[in-house]
């Protein structure tokens, strides 16, 4: 069993676990819709979205995408653009949507706002804005990847002036709400759900600056590319803004800018075959956040259905992992340390010699675990 397959056993990357690298089809059809909304009619203009969209459109073109670019799009222009993209995405290898501008959550629904929207009431969103759900639907029919990138978490002036419907008890918030895309769809936020992003003082926003710096780097798998974007943004904003990626892909490695060369893959293979104990220090038993103690579960899709993964964390700093279903990850046990949002583990049985580390956050009955291969949303199991 190769090292990538062993990664499937790691609880830190359940939603984005991958098998042996398999490059995306180099000659596959790629389509993209890029929208930059800055000249809003009812609220102050945003300076950067048109620049952001133009620069991202050029990057997508260099990556082999057939790109439709719309600047300062009205509701009808956004709607028509998405319909056309959905038709073009059918049977394509990849389809992408990039949106820079205002976005907001109203009572659990996320909306992207055209430049002609007025949004005097919360109930106007259904007729004046584009729902994120409809955007995601347009990129679900691809062979490899549907990608939605949103630099739309800015501090939103629409929310402040909007009248709320007492009947709906609607609430409008800054930023976008958490989502859980289905199938082969990834959604990248410039700032994690419930938080806002900076528009920036230069030509591009901090998020788009980082995206442009990383998106054309060859040999970097897409989930790792977004991790690099995250780190660049957090460094540029002094940890004030944290990008976040939502979604769950199969084990197939996906590259926007080309797969690693044969020589690079051989180096990676040799590195993965060597002992990984030095990757992270073995955690000290009993150093464990009480909020993580318990049993957590996640359903992981694969090419033969779904498998259930269970992660049991004990108060003494030990853990036990097992999975049920076809092609499930191997069971293993070891020690885990978790405190102040950071964790590390050391497998002692089943995957003996493996060590890793990452970050975590507890949200009620959900544990958001981030590690080498992405982010997994684990739900607390019923006792």
PETA-V684638 format. One record per residue. N is the residue number from 1. RES is the residue in one small letter. PHI is phi in radians with two decimals (none if undefined). PSI is psi in whole degrees, -180 to 180 (999 if undefined). D_LAST is the distance of its C-alpha to the last C-alpha in whole Angstrom. Layout:
N;RES;PHI;PSI;D_LAST, N;RES;PHI;PSI;D_LAST
This chain:
1;x;none;125;34, 2;x;-1.33;171;35, 3;x;-1.17;-35;33, 4;x;-1.05;-41;32, 5;x;-1.12;-37;30, 6;x;-1.11;-31;29, 7;x;-1.02;-26;28, 8;x;-1.04;-23;25, 9;x;-1.40;-9;23, 10;x;-1.45;130;23, 11;x;-1.26;-18;20, 12;x;-1.28;-16;22, 13;x;-2.33;37;24, 14;x;-0.99;-45;21, 15;x;-1.30;-19;23, 16;x;-2.21;23;27, 17;x;-1.13;144;27, 18;x;-2.31;154;30, 19;x;-1.60;-157;32, 20;x;-1.05;140;36, 21;x;-0.98;130;38, 22;x;-2.34;107;39, 23;x;-1.02;143;42, 24;x;-1.16;152;42, 25;x;-1.02;123;45, 26;x;-1.21;-30;48, 27;x;-1.76;14;50, 28;x;-1.26;150;47, 29;x;-1.20;134;48, 30;x;-2.25;130;46, 31;x;-2.28;151;46, 32;x;-2.60;144;45, 33;x;-2.04;124;46, 34;x;-2.11;126;46, 35;x;-2.23;131;47, 36;x;-2.21;108;48, 37;x;-1.87;113;48, 38;x;-2.19;-35;50, 39;x;-1.51;67;53, 40;x;-1.24;142;51, 41;x;-1.52;-27;53, 42;x;-1.83;-11;51, 43;x;-2.41;166;50, 44;x;-0.98;146;51, 45;x;-1.22;152;52, 46;x;-1.78;128;50, 47;x;-1.34;-31;52, 48;x;-1.60;-30;50, 49;x;-0.90;-42;48, 50;x;-1.08;-40;51, 51;x;-1.14;-45;52, 52;x;-1.00;-48;48, 53;x;-1.14;-43;48, 54;x;-1.08;-42;52, 55;x;-1.23;-39;51, 56;x;-1.17;-39;48, 57;x;-1.03;-43;50, 58;x;-1.12;-38;52, 59;x;-1.13;-43;49, 60;x;-1.07;-40;48, 61;x;-1.08;-42;51, 62;x;-1.14;-23;52, 63;x;-1.55;6;49, 64;x;1.62;13;50, 65;x;-1.51;143;49, 66;x;-1.47;114;51, 67;x;-1.92;135;50, 68;x;-1.89;121;51, 69;x;-1.92;127;51, 70;x;-2.18;121;51, 71;x;-1.77;136;52, 72;x;0.85;62;52, 73;x;-1.41;136;50, 74;x;-1.37;174;51, 75;x;-1.02;-48;48, 76;x;-1.12;-38;50, 77;x;-1.17;-40;51, 78;x;-1.15;-44;47, 79;x;-1.07;-48;46, 80;x;-1.14;-39;49, 81;x;-1.06;-41;48, 82;x;-1.21;-38;44, 83;x;-1.08;-46;46, 84;x;-1.10;-42;48, 85;x;-1.07;-43;45, 86;x;-1.02;-39;43, 87;x;-1.20;-41;46, 88;x;-1.22;-29;47, 89;x;-1.28;-23;43, 90;x;-1.06;115;43, 91;x;1.49;-5;44, 92;x;-1.29;159;44, 93;x;-1.30;-42;42, 94;x;-2.45;146;41, 95;x;-2.41;137;41, 96;x;-2.35;147;41, 97;x;-2.20;129;41, 98;x;-2.08;130;42, 99;x;-2.28;128;42, 100;x;-2.10;130;44, 101;x;2.70;-153;44, 102;x;-1.59;139;42, 103;x;-2.47;157;39, 104;x;-2.75;158;36, 105;x;-1.85;134;33, 106;x;-2.26;112;34, 107;x;0.88;48;31, 108;x;1.52;-6;28, 109;x;-1.86;135;31, 110;x;-1.71;139;33, 111;x;-2.29;140;37, 112;x;-1.78;132;40, 113;x;-1.82;120;43, 114;x;-1.22;166;46, 115;x;-1.27;-20;49, 116;x;-1.67;7;51, 117;x;-1.25;144;48, 118;x;-1.90;-39;48, 119;x;0.86;56;45, 120;x;-1.26;-27;46, 121;x;-2.27;156;43, 122;x;-1.09;-31;40, 123;x;-1.28;-11;40, 124;x;-1.28;-17;43, 125;x;-1.02;-38;41, 126;x;-1.11;-24;40, 127;x;-1.86;-14;44, 128;x;-2.08;-10;45, 129;x;-2.24;169;42, 130;x;-1.87;125;41, 131;x;-1.30;143;37, 132;x;-1.11;-33;35, 133;x;-1.02;-42;33, 134;x;-1.17;-32;37, 135;x;-1.16;-46;38, 136;x;-1.09;-36;35, 137;x;-1.07;-31;36, 138;x;-1.24;-16;39, 139;x;-2.00;15;38, 140;x;-1.49;-14;35, 141;x;-1.65;15;38, 142;x;-1.42;163;39, 143;x;-1.34;-37;39, 144;x;-2.02;-47;38, 145;x;-2.69;133;37, 146;x;-1.95;123;36, 147;x;-2.18;128;37, 148;x;-2.16;122;37, 149;x;-2.07;123;38, 150;x;-2.13;110;38, 151;x;-1.73;65;40, 152;x;-2.35;29;39, 153;x;-1.86;23;37, 154;x;-1.18;161;40, 155;x;-1.03;119;41, 156;x;-1.79;115;41, 157;x;-1.24;-19;44, 158;x;-1.10;-38;44, 159;x;-1.09;-36;40, 160;x;-1.21;-36;43, 161;x;-1.66;-6;45, 162;x;-1.32;135;43, 163;x;-1.43;133;43, 164;x;-1.62;145;40, 165;x;-1.51;119;39, 166;x;-1.14;-31;38, 167;x;-1.13;-40;37, 168;x;-1.57;-14;35, 169;x;0.87;42;34, 170;x;-1.29;147;34, 171;x;-2.19;134;34, 172;x;-1.88;130;35, 173;x;-2.13;158;34, 174;x;-1.28;149;36, 175;x;1.41;-175;35, 176;x;-1.98;158;32, 177;x;-1.55;161;29, 178;x;-1.14;144;26, 179;x;-2.34;165;26, 180;x;-2.36;86;24, 181;x;-1.06;152;27, 182;x;-1.87;160;27, 183;x;1.19;-144;29, 184;x;-1.67;43;32, 185;x;-1.96;131;32, 186;x;-1.97;138;32, 187;x;-2.15;123;32, 188;x;-1.90;124;34, 189;x;-1.72;144;34, 190;x;-1.15;-29;36, 191;x;-2.47;142;34, 192;x;-1.03;161;30, 193;x;-0.94;138;29, 194;x;1.43;3;30, 195;x;-2.19;167;33, 196;x;-1.95;158;36, 197;x;-1.96;158;39, 198;x;-1.53;141;42, 199;x;-1.37;-29;45, 200;x;1.62;159;47, 201;x;-1.79;-12;51, 202;x;-1.70;-158;52, 203;x;-1.14;-37;53, 204;x;-2.14;159;49, 205;x;-1.20;161;46, 206;x;-0.99;-40;44, 207;x;-1.17;-49;41, 208;x;-1.19;-32;44, 209;x;-1.02;-46;46, 210;x;-1.18;-39;43, 211;x;-1.07;-47;42, 212;x;-1.12;-31;46, 213;x;-1.23;-26;46, 214;x;-1.98;-24;44, 215;x;-1.17;-26;43, 216;x;-1.75;12;47, 217;x;-1.31;119;46, 218;x;-1.27;153;46, 219;x;1.36;10;44, 220;x;-1.93;119;41, 221;x;-1.08;148;38, 222;x;-1.06;-37;37, 223;x;-1.19;-34;33, 224;x;-1.25;-35;35, 225;x;-1.04;-44;38, 226;x;-1.24;-27;36, 227;x;-1.14;-39;34, 228;x;-1.14;-39;38, 229;x;-1.07;-46;38, 230;x;-0.96;-50;36, 231;x;-1.12;-39;37, 232;x;-1.12;-42;40, 233;x;-1.17;-44;40, 234;x;-1.12;-36;38, 235;x;-1.19;-42;41, 236;x;-1.20;-30;43, 237;x;-1.82;10;41, 238;x;0.96;46;40, 239;x;1.19;14;37, 240;x;-1.38;-24;37, 241;x;-2.25;126;36, 242;x;-2.11;107;33, 243;x;-1.09;156;34, 244;x;-2.53;144;30, 245;x;-2.06;134;30, 246;x;-2.09;141;28, 247;x;2.37;168;27, 248;x;-2.43;117;26, 249;x;-1.82;165;29, 250;x;-1.32;-176;29, 251;x;-1.28;-10;31, 252;x;-1.21;127;34, 253;x;-1.28;137;36, 254;x;-2.15;131;38, 255;x;-2.18;128;41, 256;x;-1.39;-35;43, 257;x;-1.97;25;46, 258;x;1.76;143;46, 259;x;-1.28;162;44, 260;x;-1.07;154;45, 261;x;-1.17;166;48, 262;x;-1.02;-38;48, 263;x;-1.16;-42;49, 264;x;-1.15;-39;46, 265;x;-1.13;-35;44, 266;x;-1.18;-40;45, 267;x;-1.08;-44;45, 268;x;-1.10;-41;41, 269;x;-1.08;-44;41, 270;x;-1.16;-40;42, 271;x;-1.14;-40;40, 272;x;-1.24;-27;37, 273;x;-1.37;-19;38, 274;x;-1.43;160;39, 275;x;-0.99;137;36, 276;x;-1.87;18;34, 277;x;-1.04;-32;33, 278;x;-1.34;-7;36, 279;x;-1.09;-30;34, 280;x;-2.77;144;32, 281;x;-1.17;148;32, 282;x;-1.12;129;29, 283;x;-1.21;154;27, 284;x;-1.50;126;27, 285;x;-1.03;146;24, 286;x;1.44;-8;22, 287;x;-1.52;86;23, 288;x;-2.45;134;20, 289;x;-1.19;123;19, 290;x;-1.00;-28;16, 291;x;-1.17;-21;15, 292;x;-1.58;-15;14, 293;x;-1.16;131;12, 294;x;2.42;-165;9, 295;x;-1.98;129;8, 296;x;-2.14;146;10, 297;x;-2.35;154;12, 298;x;-2.62;144;15, 299;x;-1.68;124;17, 300;x;-1.99;122;21, 301;x;-1.33;149;24, 302;x;-2.55;-176;27, 303;x;-1.30;-1;30, 304;x;-2.16;22;28, 305;x;2.13;-136;25, 306;x;-2.24;150;22, 307;x;-2.23;149;20, 308;x;-1.77;124;16, 309;x;-1.89;137;16, 310;x;-2.21;133;13, 311;x;-2.17;115;13, 312;x;-1.91;120;11, 313;x;-1.95;126;13, 314;x;-1.71;156;14, 315;x;-1.15;-16;16, 316;x;-1.53;7;19, 317;x;1.51;18;20, 318;x;-1.94;160;19, 319;x;-2.46;160;17, 320;x;-2.40;132;16, 321;x;-2.12;136;16, 322;x;-2.58;162;17, 323;x;-2.43;150;17, 324;x;-2.15;141;18, 325;x;2.10;168;21, 326;x;-1.14;141;25, 327;x;0.95;35;26, 328;x;-1.29;157;23, 329;x;-1.21;152;23, 330;x;-1.22;147;23, 331;x;-1.21;146;20, 332;x;-2.74;162;21, 333;x;-2.40;160;20, 334;x;3.09;-156;22, 335;x;-2.00;151;22, 336;x;-2.46;139;21, 337;x;-2.06;137;23, 338;x;-2.65;124;22, 339;x;-2.87;142;24, 340;x;0.98;37;25, 341;x;1.46;4;24, 342;x;-2.20;143;26, 343;x;-2.37;161;24, 344;x;-2.62;149;25, 345;x;-2.38;159;24, 346;x;-2.45;112;26, 347;x;-1.34;133;25, 348;x;-1.98;-20;26, 349;x;-2.49;135;25, 350;x;1.62;-51;25, 351;x;-2.19;51;27, 352;x;-0.95;133;29, 353;x;1.64;-4;31, 354;x;-1.60;137;29, 355;x;-2.36;150;29, 356;x;-2.81;174;28, 357;x;-2.78;163;27, 358;x;-3.11;-155;26, 359;x;-2.17;164;25, 360;x;-2.60;160;22, 361;x;-2.60;135;21, 362;x;-1.74;125;18, 363;x;-2.15;95;18, 364;x;0.95;-112;15, 365;x;-1.72;17;12, 366;x;-2.11;135;15, 367;x;-1.91;119;16, 368;x;-1.65;107;20, 369;x;-1.90;122;21, 370;x;-2.00;132;25, 371;x;-2.59;-152;26, 372;x;-1.01;-40;29, 373;x;-1.82;6;29, 374;x;2.37;-148;28, 375;x;-2.21;135;24, 376;x;-2.11;139;21, 377;x;-1.82;103;18, 378;x;-1.68;135;15, 379;x;-1.84;139;12, 380;x;-1.16;127;9, 381;x;-1.34;148;6, 382;x;-1.22;134;4, 383;x;-1.54;999;0
